[in-house]
């Protein structure tokens, strides 16, 4: 799992699975500090997300909601879209293609 942060945009690359989640949470810490802004999670190169990865997305969304910001999830693949649909995340996040 690799995360590249540019301002308030994070590009997630690879698999956001249970073993990768602790490091991913640490790498995304700067976005939590900027949660009063519009945060973009670019998932164009994200191939897989587990429940622990979804939990990180949800934590970031809660932080943004508390601070008056918002989280946009961009470019998810069809498999991740299905996971979002099954878990109700489609209703929680603004998705962009």
N, C-alpha and C positions, 0 to 999 in steps of 0.2 A: 504494500500500500504506500503510495506516495501522495503527498498533498503539497500543492504549490499555492501560496497565498499572495495575492496582488491586491493591496488595498482591502476592500471588503468582499473580494471574490476569492473563493477557494476552489481550485481544480482538484478533483479527487480522481486518482488513477489507480486502477487495480481492483483488489477485493477488500471491501470494508467488512471483514468478518470478525468473529470474537477475538482471535489472537491479535488482530491489528487495531482493535478499538481503543485500548488504553493509550497507545502512541498517537493515534488519530485525534483523540480528545485533547492531548497535550498540544499537538500541532495546531489545533483549531482554537486554542485559548485566546489568541489575539482577536478573533471574531466575536467571542463572548464579550470582550471589553468594548467592542464597537457595535453592540447589539441595539443601540438607539438609531442605527442607520439601516439602510437596505443592504442585506447580506445576500450574496449569490453563491449558491453551491452548484458549481459546474460539474455535472456528472457524465459528460460526454464520454470519458474514458473509464468510468466506473463500471466494472463488469459484474459485480455481485455486492449485495448488502444483506447482512444478517440482522437478527433482532437487536443485537448490541449496537450495530451501526445505526439502525432506525432510532434507537434510544438517544444517540448523540444528536441526530437531526431534531428530535423532539425537545431535547434539552436546549438546543440553540433557539428553537422556535419560542419556547417558554420565556427564555431570557429576552428575546427580541420583543415579545408581547409586553413584558413587564417594563421595558425601557422605551416603548413607543416605536420600535423598529419593525422590520419584517424580513422574512426569509423567503427567497425565491429559489426553487430547485429547477435547474436548467438541464435540458438534453439527457433525460433518462432513457435507457434502452427499454425494449419491450418487456424483458424479464423483470426489471426493477419496477416498471409501470404496473405489472401484475401484482407484485408484492405490495406496492402502494395501494392498489385497488382493494386487495384482500384485507389489509390492515386498517383501511379508512384514512390513510395518509393523503390520498388524493383530495380529500376535503379539508385537510389541515394546512396544506402548502399551496402556494401559487406556483404552478408549473409553466415553464416556457420551453419551447422546442428550439 
